[in-house]
Amino acid sequence: MKFLIGWHQYSAVLDTGCEASILSQQLYNELKLNAVESFELPTQNLVLVEEFSRKAHKVRKKYS
């Protein structure tokens, strides 16, 4: 799915049944610079697993 925020076009996968959304630090910073408001939940001590490689990444806390 492609969408616009301001004049910038982005691509994303839309999952209407997800419990949380995950995005890159770069995109997060860019959205904040463009004053895009979002609801943020504090997260810590998570393990993210990549869909295709099944590689696990530990997340101690969210970046902001």
mmJSON file of the N, C-alpha and C atoms, coordinates in Angstrom:
{"data_MODEL":{"atom_site":{
"group_PDB":["ATOM","ATOM","ATOM","ATOM","ATOM","ATOM","ATOM","ATOM","ATOM","ATOM","ATOM","ATOM","ATOM","ATOM","ATOM","ATOM","ATOM","ATOM","ATOM","ATOM","ATOM","ATOM","ATOM","ATOM","ATOM","ATOM","ATOM","ATOM","ATOM","ATOM","ATOM","ATOM","ATOM","ATOM","ATOM","ATOM","ATOM","ATOM","ATOM","ATOM","ATOM","ATOM","ATOM","ATOM","ATOM","ATOM","ATOM","ATOM","ATOM","ATOM","ATOM","ATOM","ATOM","ATOM","ATOM","ATOM","ATOM","ATOM","ATOM","ATOM","ATOM","ATOM","ATOM","ATOM","ATOM","ATOM","ATOM","ATOM","ATOM","ATOM","ATOM","ATOM","ATOM","ATOM","ATOM","ATOM","ATOM","ATOM","ATOM","ATOM","ATOM","ATOM","ATOM","ATOM","ATOM","ATOM","ATOM","ATOM","ATOM","ATOM","ATOM","ATOM","ATOM","ATOM","ATOM","ATOM","ATOM","ATOM","ATOM","ATOM","ATOM","ATOM","ATOM","ATOM","ATOM","ATOM","ATOM","ATOM","ATOM","ATOM","ATOM","ATOM","ATOM","ATOM","ATOM","ATOM","ATOM","ATOM","ATOM","ATOM","ATOM","ATOM","ATOM","ATOM","ATOM","ATOM","ATOM","ATOM","ATOM","ATOM","ATOM","ATOM","ATOM","ATOM","ATOM","ATOM","ATOM","ATOM","ATOM","ATOM","ATOM","ATOM","ATOM","ATOM","ATOM","ATOM","ATOM","ATOM","ATOM","ATOM","ATOM","ATOM","ATOM","ATOM","ATOM","ATOM","ATOM","ATOM","ATOM","ATOM","ATOM","ATOM","ATOM","ATOM","ATOM","ATOM","ATOM","ATOM","ATOM","ATOM","ATOM","ATOM","ATOM","ATOM","ATOM","ATOM","ATOM","ATOM","ATOM","ATOM","ATOM","ATOM","ATOM","ATOM","ATOM","ATOM","ATOM","ATOM","ATOM","ATOM","ATOM","ATOM"],
"id":[1,2,3,4,5,6,7,8,9,10,11,12,13,14,15,16,17,18,19,20,21,22,23,24,25,26,27,28,29,30,31,32,33,34,35,36,37,38,39,40,41,42,43,44,45,46,47,48,49,50,51,52,53,54,55,56,57,58,59,60,61,62,63,64,65,66,67,68,69,70,71,72,73,74,75,76,77,78,79,80,81,82,83,84,85,86,87,88,89,90,91,92,93,94,95,96,97,98,99,100,101,102,103,104,105,106,107,108,109,110,111,112,113,114,115,116,117,118,119,120,121,122,123,124,125,126,127,128,129,130,131,132,133,134,135,136,137,138,139,140,141,142,143,144,145,146,147,148,149,150,151,152,153,154,155,156,157,158,159,160,161,162,163,164,165,166,167,168,169,170,171,172,173,174,175,176,177,178,179,180,181,182,183,184,185,186,187,188,189,190,191,192],
"type_symbol":["N","C","C","N","C","C","N","C","C","N","C","C","N","C","C","N","C","C","N","C","C","N","C","C","N","C","C","N","C","C","N","C","C","N","C","C","N","C","C","N","C","C","N","C","C","N","C","C","N","C","C","N","C","C","N","C","C","N","C","C","N","C","C","N","C","C","N","C","C","N","C","C","N","C","C","N","C","C","N","C","C","N","C","C","N","C","C","N","C","C","N","C","C","N","C","C","N","C","C","N","C","C","N","C","C","N","C","C","N","C","C","N","C","C","N","C","C","N","C","C","N","C","C","N","C","C","N","C","C","N","C","C","N","C","C","N","C","C","N","C","C","N","C","C","N","C","C","N","C","C","N","C","C","N","C","C","N","C","C","N","C","C","N","C","C","N","C","C","N","C","C","N","C","C","N","C","C","N","C","C","N","C","C","N","C","C","N","C","C","N","C","C"],
"label_atom_id":["N","CA","C","N","CA","C","N","CA","C","N","CA","C","N","CA","C","N","CA","C","N","CA","C","N","CA","C","N","CA","C","N","CA","C","N","CA","C","N","CA","C","N","CA","C","N","CA","C","N","CA","C","N","CA","C","N","CA","C","N","CA","C","N","CA","C","N","CA","C","N","CA","C","N","CA","C","N","CA","C","N","CA","C","N","CA","C","N","CA","C","N","CA","C","N","CA","C","N","CA","C","N","CA","C","N","CA","C","N","CA","C","N","CA","C","N","CA","C","N","CA","C","N","CA","C","N","CA","C","N","CA","C","N","CA","C","N","CA","C","N","CA","C","N","CA","C","N","CA","C","N","CA","C","N","CA","C","N","CA","C","N","CA","C","N","CA","C","N","CA","C","N","CA","C","N","CA","C","N","CA","C","N","CA","C","N","CA","C","N","CA","C","N","CA","C","N","CA","C","N","CA","C","N","CA","C","N","CA","C","N","CA","C","N","CA","C","N","CA","C","N","CA","C"],
"label_alt_id":[null,null,null,null,null,null,null,null,null,null,null,null,null,null,null,null,null,null,null,null,null,null,null,null,null,null,null,null,null,null,null,null,null,null,null,null,null,null,null,null,null,null,null,null,null,null,null,null,null,null,null,null,null,null,null,null,null,null,null,null,null,null,null,null,null,null,null,null,null,null,null,null,null,null,null,null,null,null,null,null,null,null,null,null,null,null,null,null,null,null,null,null,null,null,null,null,null,null,null,null,null,null,null,null,null,null,null,null,null,null,null,null,null,null,null,null,null,null,null,null,null,null,null,null,null,null,null,null,null,null,null,null,null,null,null,null,null,null,null,null,null,null,null,null,null,null,null,null,null,null,null,null,null,null,null,null,null,null,null,null,null,null,null,null,null,null,null,null,null,null,null,null,null,null,null,null,null,null,null,null,null,null,null,null,null,null,null,null,null,null,null,null],
"label_comp_id":["MET","MET","MET","LYS","LYS","LYS","PHE","PHE","PHE","LEU","LEU","LEU","ILE","ILE","ILE","GLY","GLY","GLY","TRP","TRP","TRP","HIS","HIS","HIS","GLN","GLN","GLN","TYR","TYR","TYR","SER","SER","SER","ALA","ALA","ALA","VAL","VAL","VAL","LEU","LEU","LEU","ASP","ASP","ASP","THR","THR","THR","GLY","GLY","GLY","CYS","CYS","CYS","GLU","GLU","GLU","ALA","ALA","ALA","SER","SER","SER","ILE","ILE","ILE","LEU","LEU","LEU","SER","SER","SER","GLN","GLN","GLN","GLN","GLN","GLN","LEU","LEU","LEU","TYR","TYR","TYR","ASN","ASN","ASN","GLU","GLU","GLU","LEU","LEU","LEU","LYS","LYS","LYS","LEU","LEU","LEU","ASN","ASN","ASN","ALA","ALA","ALA","VAL","VAL","VAL","GLU","GLU","GLU","SER","SER","SER","PHE","PHE","PHE","GLU","GLU","GLU","LEU","LEU","LEU","PRO","PRO","PRO","THR","THR","THR","GLN","GLN","GLN","ASN","ASN","ASN","LEU","LEU","LEU","VAL","VAL","VAL","LEU","LEU","LEU","VAL","VAL","VAL","GLU","GLU","GLU","GLU","GLU","GLU","PHE","PHE","PHE","SER","SER","SER","ARG","ARG","ARG","LYS","LYS","LYS","ALA","ALA","ALA","HIS","HIS","HIS","LYS","LYS","LYS","VAL","VAL","VAL","ARG","ARG","ARG","LYS","LYS","LYS","LYS","LYS","LYS","TYR","TYR","TYR","SER","SER","SER"],
"label_asym_id":["A","A","A","A","A","A","A","A","A","A","A","A","A","A","A","A","A","A","A","A","A","A","A","A","A","A","A","A","A","A","A","A","A","A","A","A","A","A","A","A","A","A","A","A","A","A","A","A","A","A","A","A","A","A","A","A","A","A","A","A","A","A","A","A","A","A","A","A","A","A","A","A","A","A","A","A","A","A","A","A","A","A","A","A","A","A","A","A","A","A","A","A","A","A","A","A","A","A","A","A","A","A","A","A","A","A","A","A","A","A","A","A","A","A","A","A","A","A","A","A","A","A","A","A","A","A","A","A","A","A","A","A","A","A","A","A","A","A","A","A","A","A","A","A","A","A","A","A","A","A","A","A","A","A","A","A","A","A","A","A","A","A","A","A","A","A","A","A","A","A","A","A","A","A","A","A","A","A","A","A","A","A","A","A","A","A","A","A","A","A","A","A"],
"label_entity_id":["1","1","1","1","1","1","1","1","1","1","1","1","1","1","1","1","1","1","1","1","1","1","1","1","1","1","1","1","1","1","1","1","1","1","1","1","1","1","1","1","1","1","1","1","1","1","1","1","1","1","1","1","1","1","1","1","1","1","1","1","1","1","1","1","1","1","1","1","1","1","1","1","1","1","1","1","1","1","1","1","1","1","1","1","1","1","1","1","1","1","1","1","1","1","1","1","1","1","1","1","1","1","1","1","1","1","1","1","1","1","1","1","1","1","1","1","1","1","1","1","1","1","1","1","1","1","1","1","1","1","1","1","1","1","1","1","1","1","1","1","1","1","1","1","1","1","1","1","1","1","1","1","1","1","1","1","1","1","1","1","1","1","1","1","1","1","1","1","1","1","1","1","1","1","1","1","1","1","1","1","1","1","1","1","1","1","1","1","1","1","1","1"],
"label_seq_id":[1,1,1,2,2,2,3,3,3,4,4,4,5,5,5,6,6,6,7,7,7,8,8,8,9,9,9,10,10,10,11,11,11,12,12,12,13,13,13,14,14,14,15,15,15,16,16,16,17,17,17,18,18,18,19,19,19,20,20,20,21,21,21,22,22,22,23,23,23,24,24,24,25,25,25,26,26,26,27,27,27,28,28,28,29,29,29,30,30,30,31,31,31,32,32,32,33,33,33,34,34,34,35,35,35,36,36,36,37,37,37,38,38,38,39,39,39,40,40,40,41,41,41,42,42,42,43,43,43,44,44,44,45,45,45,46,46,46,47,47,47,48,48,48,49,49,49,50,50,50,51,51,51,52,52,52,53,53,53,54,54,54,55,55,55,56,56,56,57,57,57,58,58,58,59,59,59,60,60,60,61,61,61,62,62,62,63,63,63,64,64,64],
"pdbx_PDB_ins_code":[null,null,null,null,null,null,null,null,null,null,null,null,null,null,null,null,null,null,null,null,null,null,null,null,null,null,null,null,null,null,null,null,null,null,null,null,null,null,null,null,null,null,null,null,null,null,null,null,null,null,null,null,null,null,null,null,null,null,null,null,null,null,null,null,null,null,null,null,null,null,null,null,null,null,null,null,null,null,null,null,null,null,null,null,null,null,null,null,null,null,null,null,null,null,null,null,null,null,null,null,null,null,null,null,null,null,null,null,null,null,null,null,null,null,null,null,null,null,null,null,null,null,null,null,null,null,null,null,null,null,null,null,null,null,null,null,null,null,null,null,null,null,null,null,null,null,null,null,null,null,null,null,null,null,null,null,null,null,null,null,null,null,null,null,null,null,null,null,null,null,null,null,null,null,null,null,null,null,null,null,null,null,null,null,null,null,null,null,null,null,null,null],
"Cartn_x":[0.846,0.0,0.898,0.569,1.31,0.413,1.022,0.26,1.116,0.477,1.167,1.056,2.156,2.162,2.812,2.021,2.504,2.723,3.911,4.245,5.105,5.326,6.19,5.365,5.784,5.098,5.837,5.08,5.626,4.934,5.57,4.972,4.868,3.81,3.627,2.781,2.867,1.985,0.927,-0.323,-1.412,-1.97,-1.899,-2.427,-3.454,-4.729,-5.782,-5.994,-5.385,-5.542,-4.354,-3.376,-2.17,-2.42,-1.617,-1.71,-0.814,0.219,1.153,1.749,2.156,2.812,4.297,5.102,6.547,7.064,7.924,8.501,9.955,10.681,12.113,12.349,13.507,13.883,13.912,14.39,14.47,13.077,12.121,10.762,10.13,10.329,9.806,10.291,11.596,12.168,11.595,11.449,10.919,9.466,8.665,7.277,7.194,8.049,8.069,8.483,9.462,9.893,8.767,7.881,6.748,5.51,5.687,4.621,3.444,3.729,2.676,2.452,1.232,0.916,0.599,0.985,0.695,0.556,-0.16,-0.306,0.86,1.608,2.782,2.632,2.867,2.857,4.289,4.562,5.909,6.178,7.297,7.648,9.044,9.235,10.554,10.612,11.82,12.08,11.252,11.351,10.663,11.659,11.175,11.979,11.209,11.8,11.194,11.814,10.981,11.463,11.118,12.137,11.908,11.088,10.185,9.268,9.979,10.902,11.496,12.749,13.594,14.846,14.71,13.634,13.398,14.48,15.202,16.235,15.577,16.074,15.505,16.335,15.644,16.285,15.7,16.564,16.086,15.945,14.842,14.584,14.434,15.35,15.288,14.263,14.213,13.219,12.972,11.868,11.576,12.486,12.745,13.535,12.603,13.031,12.225,13.123],
"Cartn_y":[-1.163,0.0,1.235,2.213,3.474,4.573,5.528,6.617,7.867,9.005,10.288,10.856,11.414,12.233,13.528,14.584,15.832,15.612,15.878,15.662,14.424,13.651,12.479,11.208,10.353,9.079,7.961,7.083,5.953,4.674,3.542,2.232,1.516,0.72,0.002,-1.235,-2.146,-3.308,-2.978,-3.123,-2.804,-4.084,-4.189,-5.351,-4.837,-4.964,-4.408,-5.203,-6.383,-7.188,-7.143,-6.294,-6.27,-5.578,-5.924,-5.304,-4.083,-4.026,-2.904,-2.715,-1.499,-1.197,-0.985,-1.463,-1.33,-0.603,0.398,1.117,1.41,1.749,1.997,3.287,3.372,4.581,5.775,5.563,6.637,7.177,6.298,6.738,7.408,6.859,7.457,8.902,9.115,10.458,11.401,10.894,11.712,12.116,11.194,11.509,12.538,12.39,13.36,14.747,14.808,16.092,16.763,15.961,16.494,16.662,16.617,16.844,15.885,14.644,13.629,13.083,13.22,12.758,11.268,10.578,9.144,8.753,7.675,7.12,6.166,6.355,5.528,4.772,3.49,2.665,2.422,2.502,2.182,0.691,0.381,-1.024,-1.291,-2.479,-2.884,-4.402,-4.921,-6.353,-7.187,-6.845,-7.575,-8.355,-9.369,-10.073,-10.004,-9.347,-9.258,-10.332,-11.027,-12.085,-11.71,-11.684,-11.365,-12.458,-12.055,-12.988,-14.034,-13.617,-14.549,-15.245,-14.534,-15.148,-15.797,-15.472,-15.965,-15.499,-14.451,-13.874,-13.117,-13.299,-12.64,-11.414,-10.364,-9.129,-8.754,-8.615,-8.213,-6.69,-6.233,-4.811,-4.552,-3.825,-3.552,-2.466,-1.424,-0.376,0.28,1.008,1.675,2.878,3.241,4.418,5.593,6.736,7.948,9.157],
"Cartn_z":[0.0,0.0,0.0,-0.811,-0.842,-0.293,0.433,1.01,1.086,1.269,1.359,2.761,3.235,4.443,4.015,4.006,3.425,1.94,1.465,0.046,-0.146,0.897,0.825,0.661,-0.272,-0.493,0.235,0.88,1.621,1.181,1.442,1.203,2.538,2.695,3.948,3.728,4.665,4.722,5.762,5.396,6.305,6.896,8.228,8.94,9.937,9.605,10.456,11.736,11.85,13.047,13.978,13.686,14.519,15.854,16.836,18.156,18.264,17.431,17.459,16.081,15.788,14.523,14.766,13.855,13.987,12.752,12.96,11.845,12.147,11.1,11.263,12.038,12.658,13.392,12.448,11.23,10.234,9.907,9.653,9.347,10.556,11.733,12.963,13.102,12.933,13.053,11.994,10.764,9.681,9.956,10.443,10.76,11.879,12.891,13.991,13.493,12.574,12.015,11.243,10.647,9.897,10.781,12.088,13.071,12.908,12.531,12.445,13.844,14.339,15.688,15.656,16.709,16.794,18.264,18.482,19.812,20.041,21.1,21.359,22.662,22.611,23.807,24.254,25.552,26.018,25.811,25.225,24.983,25.523,26.037,26.497,26.595,26.516,26.627,25.648,24.375,23.319,22.479,21.798,20.81,19.504,18.504,17.18,16.303,15.552,14.664,13.235,12.349,10.943,10.28,9.415,8.765,7.914,7.063,6.102,6.608,7.328,7.782,9.156,9.87,11.23,12.2,11.84,12.682,13.843,15.041,16.217,16.593,17.017,17.468,18.823,19.827,21.154,21.193,21.777,21.943,23.437,24.01,25.434,25.753,24.907,25.08,23.74,23.637,22.375,22.216,20.979,20.675,20.505,20.946,20.712,20.669],
"occupancy":[1.0,1.0,1.0,1.0,1.0,1.0,1.0,1.0,1.0,1.0,1.0,1.0,1.0,1.0,1.0,1.0,1.0,1.0,1.0,1.0,1.0,1.0,1.0,1.0,1.0,1.0,1.0,1.0,1.0,1.0,1.0,1.0,1.0,1.0,1.0,1.0,1.0,1.0,1.0,1.0,1.0,1.0,1.0,1.0,1.0,1.0,1.0,1.0,1.0,1.0,1.0,1.0,1.0,1.0,1.0,1.0,1.0,1.0,1.0,1.0,1.0,1.0,1.0,1.0,1.0,1.0,1.0,1.0,1.0,1.0,1.0,1.0,1.0,1.0,1.0,1.0,1.0,1.0,1.0,1.0,1.0,1.0,1.0,1.0,1.0,1.0,1.0,1.0,1.0,1.0,1.0,1.0,1.0,1.0,1.0,1.0,1.0,1.0,1.0,1.0,1.0,1.0,1.0,1.0,1.0,1.0,1.0,1.0,1.0,1.0,1.0,1.0,1.0,1.0,1.0,1.0,1.0,1.0,1.0,1.0,1.0,1.0,1.0,1.0,1.0,1.0,1.0,1.0,1.0,1.0,1.0,1.0,1.0,1.0,1.0,1.0,1.0,1.0,1.0,1.0,1.0,1.0,1.0,1.0,1.0,1.0,1.0,1.0,1.0,1.0,1.0,1.0,1.0,1.0,1.0,1.0,1.0,1.0,1.0,1.0,1.0,1.0,1.0,1.0,1.0,1.0,1.0,1.0,1.0,1.0,1.0,1.0,1.0,1.0,1.0,1.0,1.0,1.0,1.0,1.0,1.0,1.0,1.0,1.0,1.0,1.0,1.0,1.0,1.0,1.0,1.0,1.0],
"B_iso_or_equiv":[0.0,0.0,0.0,0.0,0.0,0.0,0.0,0.0,0.0,0.0,0.0,0.0,0.0,0.0,0.0,0.0,0.0,0.0,0.0,0.0,0.0,0.0,0.0,0.0,0.0,0.0,0.0,0.0,0.0,0.0,0.0,0.0,0.0,0.0,0.0,0.0,0.0,0.0,0.0,0.0,0.0,0.0,0.0,0.0,0.0,0.0,0.0,0.0,0.0,0.0,0.0,0.0,0.0,0.0,0.0,0.0,0.0,0.0,0.0,0.0,0.0,0.0,0.0,0.0,0.0,0.0,0.0,0.0,0.0,0.0,0.0,0.0,0.0,0.0,0.0,0.0,0.0,0.0,0.0,0.0,0.0,0.0,0.0,0.0,0.0,0.0,0.0,0.0,0.0,0.0,0.0,0.0,0.0,0.0,0.0,0.0,0.0,0.0,0.0,0.0,0.0,0.0,0.0,0.0,0.0,0.0,0.0,0.0,0.0,0.0,0.0,0.0,0.0,0.0,0.0,0.0,0.0,0.0,0.0,0.0,0.0,0.0,0.0,0.0,0.0,0.0,0.0,0.0,0.0,0.0,0.0,0.0,0.0,0.0,0.0,0.0,0.0,0.0,0.0,0.0,0.0,0.0,0.0,0.0,0.0,0.0,0.0,0.0,0.0,0.0,0.0,0.0,0.0,0.0,0.0,0.0,0.0,0.0,0.0,0.0,0.0,0.0,0.0,0.0,0.0,0.0,0.0,0.0,0.0,0.0,0.0,0.0,0.0,0.0,0.0,0.0,0.0,0.0,0.0,0.0,0.0,0.0,0.0,0.0,0.0,0.0,0.0,0.0,0.0,0.0,0.0,0.0],
"pdbx_formal_charge":[null,null,null,null,null,null,null,null,null,null,null,null,null,null,null,null,null,null,null,null,null,null,null,null,null,null,null,null,null,null,null,null,null,null,null,null,null,null,null,null,null,null,null,null,null,null,null,null,null,null,null,null,null,null,null,null,null,null,null,null,null,null,null,null,null,null,null,null,null,null,null,null,null,null,null,null,null,null,null,null,null,null,null,null,null,null,null,null,null,null,null,null,null,null,null,null,null,null,null,null,null,null,null,null,null,null,null,null,null,null,null,null,null,null,null,null,null,null,null,null,null,null,null,null,null,null,null,null,null,null,null,null,null,null,null,null,null,null,null,null,null,null,null,null,null,null,null,null,null,null,null,null,null,null,null,null,null,null,null,null,null,null,null,null,null,null,null,null,null,null,null,null,null,null,null,null,null,null,null,null,null,null,null,null,null,null,null,null,null,null,null,null],
"auth_seq_id":[1,1,1,2,2,2,3,3,3,4,4,4,5,5,5,6,6,6,7,7,7,8,8,8,9,9,9,10,10,10,11,11,11,12,12,12,13,13,13,14,14,14,15,15,15,16,16,16,17,17,17,18,18,18,19,19,19,20,20,20,21,21,21,22,22,22,23,23,23,24,24,24,25,25,25,26,26,26,27,27,27,28,28,28,29,29,29,30,30,30,31,31,31,32,32,32,33,33,33,34,34,34,35,35,35,36,36,36,37,37,37,38,38,38,39,39,39,40,40,40,41,41,41,42,42,42,43,43,43,44,44,44,45,45,45,46,46,46,47,47,47,48,48,48,49,49,49,50,50,50,51,51,51,52,52,52,53,53,53,54,54,54,55,55,55,56,56,56,57,57,57,58,58,58,59,59,59,60,60,60,61,61,61,62,62,62,63,63,63,64,64,64],
"auth_comp_id":["MET","MET","MET","LYS","LYS","LYS","PHE","PHE","PHE","LEU","LEU","LEU","ILE","ILE","ILE","GLY","GLY","GLY","TRP","TRP","TRP","HIS","HIS","HIS","GLN","GLN","GLN","TYR","TYR","TYR","SER","SER","SER","ALA","ALA","ALA","VAL","VAL","VAL","LEU","LEU","LEU","ASP","ASP","ASP","THR","THR","THR","GLY","GLY","GLY","CYS","CYS","CYS","GLU","GLU","GLU","ALA","ALA","ALA","SER","SER","SER","ILE","ILE","ILE","LEU","LEU","LEU","SER","SER","SER","GLN","GLN","GLN","GLN","GLN","GLN","LEU","LEU","LEU","TYR","TYR","TYR","ASN","ASN","ASN","GLU","GLU","GLU","LEU","LEU","LEU","LYS","LYS","LYS","LEU","LEU","LEU","ASN","ASN","ASN","ALA","ALA","ALA","VAL","VAL","VAL","GLU","GLU","GLU","SER","SER","SER","PHE","PHE","PHE","GLU","GLU","GLU","LEU","LEU","LEU","PRO","PRO","PRO","THR","THR","THR","GLN","GLN","GLN","ASN","ASN","ASN","LEU","LEU","LEU","VAL","VAL","VAL","LEU","LEU","LEU","VAL","VAL","VAL","GLU","GLU","GLU","GLU","GLU","GLU","PHE","PHE","PHE","SER","SER","SER","ARG","ARG","ARG","LYS","LYS","LYS","ALA","ALA","ALA","HIS","HIS","HIS","LYS","LYS","LYS","VAL","VAL","VAL","ARG","ARG","ARG","LYS","LYS","LYS","LYS","LYS","LYS","TYR","TYR","TYR","SER","SER","SER"],
"auth_asym_id":["A","A","A","A","A","A","A","A","A","A","A","A","A","A","A","A","A","A","A","A","A","A","A","A","A","A","A","A","A","A","A","A","A","A","A","A","A","A","A","A","A","A","A","A","A","A","A","A","A","A","A","A","A","A","A","A","A","A","A","A","A","A","A","A","A","A","A","A","A","A","A","A","A","A","A","A","A","A","A","A","A","A","A","A","A","A","A","A","A","A","A","A","A","A","A","A","A","A","A","A","A","A","A","A","A","A","A","A","A","A","A","A","A","A","A","A","A","A","A","A","A","A","A","A","A","A","A","A","A","A","A","A","A","A","A","A","A","A","A","A","A","A","A","A","A","A","A","A","A","A","A","A","A","A","A","A","A","A","A","A","A","A","A","A","A","A","A","A","A","A","A","A","A","A","A","A","A","A","A","A","A","A","A","A","A","A","A","A","A","A","A","A"],
"auth_atom_id":["N","CA","C","N","CA","C","N","CA","C","N","CA","C","N","CA","C","N","CA","C","N","CA","C","N","CA","C","N","CA","C","N","CA","C","N","CA","C","N","CA","C","N","CA","C","N","CA","C","N","CA","C","N","CA","C","N","CA","C","N","CA","C","N","CA","C","N","CA","C","N","CA","C","N","CA","C","N","CA","C","N","CA","C","N","CA","C","N","CA","C","N","CA","C","N","CA","C","N","CA","C","N","CA","C","N","CA","C","N","CA","C","N","CA","C","N","CA","C","N","CA","C","N","CA","C","N","CA","C","N","CA","C","N","CA","C","N","CA","C","N","CA","C","N","CA","C","N","CA","C","N","CA","C","N","CA","C","N","CA","C","N","CA","C","N","CA","C","N","CA","C","N","CA","C","N","CA","C","N","CA","C","N","CA","C","N","CA","C","N","CA","C","N","CA","C","N","CA","C","N","CA","C","N","CA","C","N","CA","C","N","CA","C","N","CA","C","N","CA","C","N","CA","C"],
"pdbx_PDB_model_num":[1,1,1,1,1,1,1,1,1,1,1,1,1,1,1,1,1,1,1,1,1,1,1,1,1,1,1,1,1,1,1,1,1,1,1,1,1,1,1,1,1,1,1,1,1,1,1,1,1,1,1,1,1,1,1,1,1,1,1,1,1,1,1,1,1,1,1,1,1,1,1,1,1,1,1,1,1,1,1,1,1,1,1,1,1,1,1,1,1,1,1,1,1,1,1,1,1,1,1,1,1,1,1,1,1,1,1,1,1,1,1,1,1,1,1,1,1,1,1,1,1,1,1,1,1,1,1,1,1,1,1,1,1,1,1,1,1,1,1,1,1,1,1,1,1,1,1,1,1,1,1,1,1,1,1,1,1,1,1,1,1,1,1,1,1,1,1,1,1,1,1,1,1,1,1,1,1,1,1,1,1,1,1,1,1,1,1,1,1,1,1,1]
}}}
